[in-house]
Amino acid sequence: MVLTFIYLVVLMVPAVLLFFWLQAFGFALPTKRSSIGTAFLSVVLWIPTLLIVVFTYNILAVCIELYMELFQQYVGLHYVNTLYSLDGLLSSFVFITFYFVTNVFYSFWVAKLFVRFYPRILKLVNKTRQSRGLPDLTDER
């Protein structure tokens, strides 16, 4: 039970960080429920952030495995290729530390890129809406 709670907290950190960064960058949706919409965007943006973190970890694990065999036995970095291997790493303090540090960094950049490209995304969405005969969404942030 406690371990499941820890897993939930660890895996939701990127969404919480993304929500924080989006709010810090002044991003808000033009609806009455803008915090709910921003929270939903945070959860959607959680996927690329998590994939980038795991990809970075895998590159580090492969480099250490190939070039630093002595260091490997003390740190215990293992390649993540399934959810079971990720589940096994969530009990490692080395992985959790790496996970939190890289999540702060990558969530900042994912949120920054999203805010920067939001007008382009909105134009694409509005083209689709126009083709279906729906009114445009506005960019009143």
Backbone as ProteinMPNN parsed JSONL, in Angstrom:
{"seq_chain_A": "MVLTFIYLVVLMVPAVLLFFWLQAFGFALPTKRSSIGTAFLSVVLWIPTLLIVVFTYNILAVCIELYMELFQQYVGLHYVNTLYSLDGLLSSFVFITFYFVTNVFYSFWVAKLFVRFYPRILKLVNKTRQSRGLPDLTDER", "coords_chain_A": {"N_chain_A": [[0.824, -1.192, 0.0], [1.841, 1.32, 0.887], [4.023, 1.475, -0.824], [2.746, 1.593, -3.305], [1.531, 4.091, -3.107], [3.835, 5.706, -3.039], [4.841, 5.155, -5.599], [2.802, 6.304, -7.127], [3.033, 9.01, -6.404], [5.653, 9.544, -7.294], [5.416, 9.095, -10.07], [3.581, 11.045, -10.762], [4.851, 13.426, -10.435], [6.01, 14.788, -12.756], [3.657, 15.846, -14.01], [2.648, 17.573, -12.052], [4.808, 19.353, -11.825], [4.811, 20.368, -14.459], [2.308, 21.643, -14.475], [2.845, 23.635, -12.582], [4.95, 25.037, -13.95], [3.598, 25.889, -16.294], [1.71, 27.612, -15.172], [3.486, 29.456, -14.026], [4.647, 30.557, -16.297], [2.591, 32.072, -17.14], [0.537, 30.936, -18.549], [-2.773, 30.36, -19.29], [-5.923, 28.967, -19.891], [-8.648, 30.299, -21.85], [-11.147, 29.993, -20.393], [-13.8, 29.467, -17.994], [-13.047, 27.441, -16.362], [-10.203, 27.359, -16.215], [-8.033, 26.418, -14.709], [-8.567, 23.713, -14.497], [-8.418, 22.934, -17.16], [-5.738, 23.576, -17.668], [-4.55, 21.818, -15.902], [-5.288, 19.427, -17.138], [-3.866, 19.693, -19.559], [-1.32, 19.567, -18.466], [-1.216, 16.913, -17.641], [-1.396, 15.662, -20.127], [0.968, 16.6, -21.308], [2.684, 15.321, -19.656], [3.364, 12.828, -20.636], [5.313, 13.094, -22.863], [7.35, 14.248, -21.32], [7.967, 12.298, -19.372], [8.831, 10.251, -21.091], [11.127, 11.451, -22.198], [12.72, 11.707, -19.919], [13.085, 8.975, -19.184], [14.353, 8.074, -21.506], [16.726, 9.601, -21.407], [17.775, 8.555, -19.03], [18.176, 5.899, -19.844], [20.161, 6.217, -21.808], [22.25, 7.131, -20.193], [22.521, 4.871, -18.515], [23.317, 2.898, -20.359], [25.764, 3.985, -21.251], [27.239, 3.973, -18.867], [27.246, 1.244, -18.373], [28.705, 0.303, -20.562], [31.168, 1.672, -20.462], [32.067, 2.038, -17.844], [32.443, -0.256, -15.958], [33.173, -0.891, -13.327], [32.038, 1.207, -11.833], [29.378, 0.684, -12.348], [28.647, -1.571, -10.785], [28.444, -0.502, -8.231], [26.576, 1.575, -8.363], [24.354, 0.57, -9.765], [22.744, 0.934, -12.136], [20.175, 0.198, -14.349], [18.943, -0.726, -17.512], [15.919, 0.607, -18.806], [13.274, -0.901, -20.212], [10.773, -1.922, -20.083], [7.609, -1.656, -18.352], [7.774, -3.11, -16.051], [10.514, -3.135, -15.495], [10.854, -0.439, -14.978], [9.237, -0.248, -12.744], [10.743, -1.787, -10.961], [12.938, -0.097, -10.636], [11.903, 2.058, -9.275], [12.241, 1.735, -6.606], [14.803, 2.371, -6.075], [17.069, 4.634, -4.715], [18.976, 6.047, -6.139], [17.927, 6.112, -8.745], [15.489, 7.478, -8.236], [16.411, 9.956, -7.341], [17.797, 10.839, -9.65], [15.592, 10.87, -11.351], [13.884, 12.879, -10.221], [15.54, 15.183, -10.399], [16.061, 15.378, -13.196], [13.435, 15.594, -14.067], [12.625, 18.124, -13.148], [14.219, 19.754, -14.752], [13.536, 18.912, -17.455], [10.718, 19.187, -17.46], [10.46, 21.921, -17.219], [11.476, 22.773, -19.727], [9.753, 21.465, -21.551], [7.294, 22.659, -20.895], [7.944, 25.321, -21.471], [8.438, 25.172, -24.253], [5.881, 24.378, -25.099], [4.295, 26.627, -24.385], [5.488, 28.494, -26.011], [4.934, 27.507, -28.611], [2.199, 27.411, -28.604], [0.442, 29.327, -29.937], [0.742, 28.491, -32.636], [-0.181, 25.869, -32.5], [-2.806, 26.404, -31.799], [-3.692, 27.708, -34.131], [-3.625, 25.56, -35.928], [-5.539, 23.888, -34.757], [-7.771, 25.57, -35.033], [-8.013, 25.674, -37.828], [-8.84, 23.074, -38.331], [-11.261, 23.116, -36.922], [-12.639, 25.07, -38.392], [-12.928, 23.753, -40.833], [-14.802, 21.924, -40.124], [-16.946, 23.491, -39.626], [-17.187, 24.775, -37.187], [-16.966, 27.33, -34.617], [-14.032, 29.424, -34.169], [-11.447, 28.884, -31.732], [-10.364, 31.139, -29.206], [-7.457, 33.124, -28.367], [-7.115, 34.19, -25.632], [-5.267, 34.841, -23.305]], "CA_chain_A": [[0.0, 0.0, 0.0], [2.715, 2.485, 0.972], [4.819, 1.492, -2.044], [1.867, 2.059, -4.377], [1.41, 5.539, -2.928], [5.115, 6.285, -3.452], [4.877, 5.066, -7.061], [1.873, 7.292, -7.646], [3.634, 10.333, -6.203], [6.814, 9.673, -8.167], [5.009, 9.18, -11.468], [2.798, 12.248, -10.997], [5.701, 14.607, -10.292], [6.088, 15.604, -13.969], [2.412, 16.578, -14.254], [2.587, 18.666, -11.082], [5.816, 20.328, -12.248], [4.331, 21.024, -15.676], [1.252, 22.561, -14.065], [3.533, 24.773, -11.964], [5.653, 25.823, -14.971], [2.622, 26.553, -17.158], [1.184, 28.743, -14.413], [4.57, 30.431, -13.861], [4.835, 31.225, -17.588], [1.416, 32.88, -17.395], [-0.377, 30.265, -19.464], [-4.084, 30.003, -18.749], [-6.908, 28.815, -20.956], [-9.68, 31.341, -21.748], [-12.446, 29.469, -19.967], [-14.048, 29.621, -16.561], [-12.34, 26.363, -15.661], [-8.865, 27.352, -16.812], [-7.1, 25.584, -13.942], [-8.845, 22.315, -14.851], [-7.845, 22.753, -18.496], [-4.286, 23.58, -17.534], [-4.185, 20.54, -15.272], [-5.409, 18.402, -18.176], [-2.698, 19.853, -20.438], [-0.156, 19.073, -17.724], [-1.231, 15.446, -17.697], [-1.069, 15.288, -21.511], [2.39, 16.881, -21.508], [3.425, 14.401, -18.787], [3.846, 11.688, -21.432], [6.635, 13.342, -23.455], [8.349, 14.508, -20.278], [8.373, 11.007, -18.823], [9.607, 9.54, -22.113], [12.447, 12.086, -22.298], [13.471, 11.339, -18.707], [13.47, 7.567, -19.287], [15.332, 7.998, -22.593], [17.989, 10.125, -20.863], [18.27, 7.568, -18.072], [18.672, 4.743, -20.596], [21.452, 6.586, -22.409], [23.221, 7.133, -19.097], [22.731, 3.489, -18.071], [24.098, 2.194, -21.385], [27.134, 4.523, -21.211], [27.915, 3.461, -17.669], [27.432, -0.198, -18.553], [29.739, 0.063, -21.565], [32.467, 2.294, -20.211], [32.479, 2.097, -16.444], [31.93, -1.474, -15.33], [33.399, -0.812, -11.889], [31.025, 2.127, -11.302], [28.081, 0.033, -12.532], [28.301, -2.47, -9.683], [28.121, 0.272, -7.035], [25.397, 2.408, -8.567], [23.271, -0.328, -10.133], [21.837, 1.455, -13.157], [19.672, -0.843, -15.237], [18.218, -0.228, -18.67], [14.467, 0.548, -18.677], [12.634, -1.203, -21.486], [9.394, -2.324, -19.81], [7.059, -1.051, -17.139], [8.272, -3.899, -14.913], [11.854, -2.663, -15.143], [10.656, 0.866, -14.351], [8.702, -0.543, -11.422], [11.857, -2.218, -10.131], [13.826, 1.037, -10.36], [11.271, 3.044, -8.411], [12.675, 1.522, -5.224], [16.219, 2.763, -6.01], [17.267, 6.052, -4.411], [19.755, 6.643, -7.232], [16.991, 6.389, -9.826], [14.523, 8.5, -7.829], [17.129, 11.231, -7.354], [17.967, 11.188, -11.058], [14.251, 11.128, -11.879], [13.418, 14.189, -9.776], [16.393, 16.248, -10.945], [15.817, 15.529, -14.63], [12.06, 16.051, -14.263], [12.583, 19.581, -12.98], [14.834, 20.327, -15.949], [12.77, 18.641, -18.673], [9.372, 19.745, -17.389], [10.625, 23.345, -17.526], [11.642, 22.963, -21.173], [8.536, 21.042, -22.25], [6.309, 23.719, -20.677], [8.399, 26.509, -22.209], [8.187, 24.929, -25.674], [4.44, 24.382, -25.328], [3.814, 28.008, -24.341], [6.024, 29.185, -27.196], [4.287, 27.035, -29.828], [0.751, 27.364, -28.434], [-0.283, 30.007, -31.024], [0.758, 27.648, -33.84], [-1.074, 24.744, -32.231], [-4.155, 26.951, -31.847], [-4.021, 27.915, -35.546], [-3.905, 24.247, -36.505], [-6.83, 23.463, -34.208], [-8.809, 26.399, -35.629], [-8.213, 25.223, -39.213], [-9.661, 21.862, -38.252], [-12.604, 23.522, -36.496], [-13.268, 25.768, -39.523], [-13.315, 22.762, -41.837], [-15.997, 21.228, -39.605], [-18.014, 24.471, -39.444], [-17.258, 25.198, -35.786], [-16.303, 28.626, -34.39], [-12.633, 29.38, -33.745], [-11.067, 29.107, -30.337], [-9.627, 32.385, -29.095], [-6.218, 33.088, -27.58], [-7.216, 35.248, -24.62], [-4.558, 34.352, -22.106]], "C_chain_A": [[0.869, 1.257, 0.0], [3.536, 2.602, -0.305], [4.0, 1.976, -3.228], [1.683, 3.568, -4.302], [2.684, 6.245, -3.382], [5.229, 6.267, -4.978], [3.984, 6.125, -7.689], [2.457, 8.695, -7.536], [4.789, 10.542, -7.175], [6.396, 9.844, -9.625], [4.166, 10.416, -11.773], [3.612, 13.532, -10.858], [5.801, 15.413, -11.586], [4.821, 16.41, -14.239], [2.289, 17.766, -13.306], [3.598, 19.757, -11.454], [5.38, 21.075, -13.497], [3.218, 22.014, -15.359], [1.87, 23.816, -13.449], [4.204, 25.653, -13.016], [4.679, 26.548, -15.89], [2.013, 27.763, -16.454], [2.236, 29.842, -14.258], [4.824, 31.206, -15.151], [3.614, 32.049, -17.989], [0.429, 32.235, -18.348], [-1.66, 29.912, -18.735], [-5.039, 29.918, -19.929], [-8.037, 29.815, -20.765], [-11.062, 30.805, -21.405], [-12.603, 29.702, -18.476], [-13.272, 28.593, -15.757], [-10.914, 26.251, -16.173], [-7.887, 26.492, -16.026], [-7.32, 24.104, -14.23], [-8.257, 22.013, -16.219], [-6.333, 22.711, -18.465], [-3.803, 22.302, -16.872], [-4.267, 19.408, -16.286], [-4.234, 18.483, -19.145], [-1.433, 19.338, -19.755], [-0.076, 17.562, -17.778], [-0.886, 14.965, -19.105], [0.415, 15.508, -21.792], [3.275, 16.01, -20.622], [4.049, 13.279, -19.604], [5.186, 11.991, -22.099], [7.72, 13.605, -22.417], [8.859, 13.204, -19.69], [9.218, 10.229, -19.827], [11.011, 10.126, -22.272], [13.313, 11.709, -21.105], [13.957, 9.898, -18.795], [14.507, 7.374, -20.39], [16.705, 8.478, -22.12], [18.61, 9.133, -19.886], [18.861, 6.358, -18.801], [20.007, 5.027, -21.263], [22.54, 6.567, -21.346], [23.538, 5.714, -18.644], [23.575, 2.704, -19.069], [25.547, 2.681, -21.368], [27.906, 3.991, -20.008], [28.193, 1.973, -17.811], [28.58, -0.485, -19.522], [31.126, 0.538, -21.131], [32.946, 2.268, -18.769], [31.946, 0.902, -15.673], [32.093, -1.451, -13.817], [32.333, 0.064, -11.226], [29.643, 1.491, -11.342], [27.693, -0.828, -11.331], [27.947, -1.717, -8.413], [26.834, 1.077, -7.177], [24.193, 1.566, -8.939], [22.261, 0.257, -11.099], [21.449, 0.329, -14.099], [18.821, -0.204, -16.322], [16.71, -0.418, -18.471], [13.871, 0.279, -20.054], [11.204, -1.717, -21.315], [8.903, -1.591, -18.571], [7.513, -1.81, -15.895], [9.666, -3.455, -14.5], [11.781, -1.273, -14.51], [10.135, 0.695, -12.93], [9.815, -0.972, -10.469], [12.781, -1.077, -9.751], [13.216, 2.062, -9.413], [11.596, 2.831, -6.939], [14.146, 1.877, -5.037], [16.341, 4.266, -5.755], [18.062, 6.755, -5.51], [18.817, 7.021, -8.375], [16.028, 7.504, -9.455], [15.174, 9.877, -7.804], [17.327, 11.726, -8.785], [16.631, 11.61, -11.659], [13.753, 12.514, -11.488], [14.227, 15.323, -10.38], [16.113, 16.459, -12.428], [14.379, 15.967, -14.912], [11.926, 17.551, -14.1], [13.108, 20.25, -14.245], [13.948, 20.143, -17.18], [11.347, 19.192, -18.622], [9.4, 21.247, -17.667], [10.668, 23.557, -19.033], [10.427, 22.516, -21.966], [7.455, 22.114, -22.097], [6.679, 24.975, -21.463], [8.136, 26.354, -23.707], [6.693, 24.946, -25.982], [3.901, 25.804, -25.349], [4.281, 28.767, -25.579], [5.273, 28.792, -28.47], [2.761, 26.965, -29.72], [0.003, 28.124, -29.527], [-0.328, 29.186, -32.321], [-0.182, 26.455, -33.681], [-2.53, 25.209, -32.338], [-4.597, 27.213, -33.288], [-4.378, 26.599, -36.222], [-5.266, 23.718, -36.034], [-7.961, 24.256, -34.862], [-9.052, 26.047, -37.097], [-9.102, 23.99, -39.244], [-11.089, 22.215, -37.869], [-13.345, 24.225, -37.634], [-13.725, 24.778, -40.59], [-14.562, 21.979, -41.412], [-17.15, 22.189, -39.351], [-18.194, 24.931, -38.012], [-16.568, 26.55, -35.618], [-14.864, 28.433, -33.891], [-12.491, 29.494, -32.241], [-10.251, 30.391, -30.287], [-8.403, 32.202, -28.216], [-6.223, 34.255, -26.603], [-6.559, 34.748, -23.337], [-4.327, 35.458, -21.185]], "O_chain_A": [[0.649, 2.16, -0.807], [3.729, 3.704, -0.818], [4.518, 2.704, -4.075], [1.679, 4.246, -5.33], [2.612, 7.28, -4.044], [5.664, 7.248, -5.581], [4.364, 6.767, -8.668], [2.378, 9.477, -8.483], [4.892, 11.594, -7.806], [6.975, 10.664, -10.338], [4.049, 10.8, -12.937], [3.102, 14.617, -11.138], [5.685, 16.637, -11.53], [4.914, 17.562, -14.661], [1.869, 18.847, -13.718], [3.279, 20.945, -11.402], [5.561, 22.289, -13.586], [3.19, 23.11, -15.918], [1.458, 24.932, -13.765], [4.052, 26.874, -12.989], [4.908, 27.707, -16.233], [1.822, 28.813, -17.067], [1.913, 31.026, -14.348], [5.177, 32.385, -15.105], [3.601, 32.657, -19.059], [-0.432, 32.919, -18.9], [-1.64, 29.25, -17.697], [-4.959, 30.721, -20.859], [-8.362, 30.153, -19.627], [-12.041, 31.139, -22.073], [-11.656, 30.084, -17.787], [-12.888, 28.841, -14.614], [-10.466, 25.16, -16.527], [-6.993, 25.89, -16.619], [-6.37, 23.322, -14.211], [-7.663, 20.954, -16.42], [-5.713, 21.903, -19.156], [-2.76, 21.763, -17.242], [-3.41, 18.524, -16.298], [-3.664, 17.455, -19.514], [-0.575, 18.739, -20.403], [1.004, 16.995, -17.941], [-0.17, 13.977, -19.266], [1.049, 14.682, -22.448], [4.489, 15.964, -20.818], [5.151, 12.827, -19.293], [6.129, 11.219, -21.925], [8.875, 13.228, -22.612], [10.067, 13.029, -19.528], [10.216, 9.613, -19.451], [11.975, 9.384, -22.46], [14.5, 11.423, -21.26], [15.123, 9.624, -18.509], [15.443, 6.592, -20.226], [17.722, 7.842, -22.396], [19.819, 8.9, -19.908], [19.919, 5.855, -18.422], [20.889, 4.169, -21.28], [23.63, 6.044, -21.577], [24.702, 5.386, -18.412], [24.45, 1.933, -18.673], [26.467, 1.869, -21.461], [29.071, 3.61, -20.118], [29.256, 1.495, -17.414], [29.344, -1.426, -19.312], [32.13, -0.12, -21.403], [34.134, 2.463, -18.514], [31.076, 1.057, -14.815], [31.226, -1.948, -13.099], [31.791, -0.297, -10.182], [28.824, 1.736, -10.456], [26.538, -0.814, -10.906], [27.211, -2.249, -7.582], [26.089, 1.238, -6.21], [23.094, 1.838, -8.456], [21.055, 0.1, -10.91], [22.307, -0.406, -14.587], [18.075, 0.741, -16.07], [16.272, -1.477, -18.022], [13.95, 1.118, -20.951], [10.501, -1.926, -22.304], [9.685, -0.986, -17.838], [7.624, -1.231, -14.815], [9.978, -3.399, -13.311], [12.558, -0.962, -13.607], [10.548, 1.414, -12.02], [9.831, -0.568, -9.306], [13.351, -1.081, -8.66], [13.942, 2.853, -8.811], [11.255, 3.673, -6.108], [14.684, 1.701, -3.943], [15.781, 5.073, -6.496], [17.837, 7.935, -5.778], [18.903, 8.126, -8.912], [15.771, 8.39, -10.27], [14.553, 10.862, -8.205], [17.059, 12.887, -9.092], [16.557, 12.595, -12.393], [13.251, 13.25, -12.337], [13.659, 16.32, -10.827], [15.946, 17.596, -12.87], [14.134, 16.649, -15.907], [11.183, 18.187, -14.847], [12.509, 21.201, -14.748], [13.643, 21.114, -17.873], [10.822, 19.623, -19.648], [8.476, 21.786, -18.276], [9.972, 24.425, -19.559], [10.099, 23.142, -22.974], [6.773, 22.443, -23.067], [5.81, 25.617, -22.053], [7.668, 27.288, -24.357], [6.281, 25.473, -27.015], [3.126, 26.154, -26.239], [3.543, 29.587, -26.125], [5.004, 29.645, -29.316], [2.101, 26.505, -30.651], [-1.003, 27.611, -30.019], [-1.339, 29.195, -33.023], [-0.89, 26.082, -34.616], [-3.377, 24.507, -32.892], [-5.753, 26.967, -33.632], [-5.329, 26.536, -37.001], [-6.037, 23.171, -36.822], [-8.996, 23.687, -35.208], [-10.19, 26.118, -37.562], [-10.001, 23.876, -40.077], [-12.033, 21.667, -38.438], [-14.542, 24.004, -37.823], [-14.791, 24.948, -41.182], [-15.282, 21.441, -42.252], [-18.218, 21.767, -38.909], [-19.262, 25.432, -37.66], [-15.676, 26.885, -36.398], [-14.533, 27.419, -33.277], [-13.309, 30.12, -31.568], [-9.523, 30.698, -31.231], [-8.316, 31.26, -27.428], [-5.434, 35.191, -26.733], [-7.23, 34.293, -22.411], [-3.746, 35.261, -20.117]]}, "name": "protein", "num_of_chains": 1, "seq": "MVLTFIYLVVLMVPAVLLFFWLQAFGFALPTKRSSIGTAFLSVVLWIPTLLIVVFTYNILAVCIELYMELFQQYVGLHYVNTLYSLDGLLSSFVFITFYFVTNVFYSFWVAKLFVRFYPRILKLVNKTRQSRGLPDLTDER"}
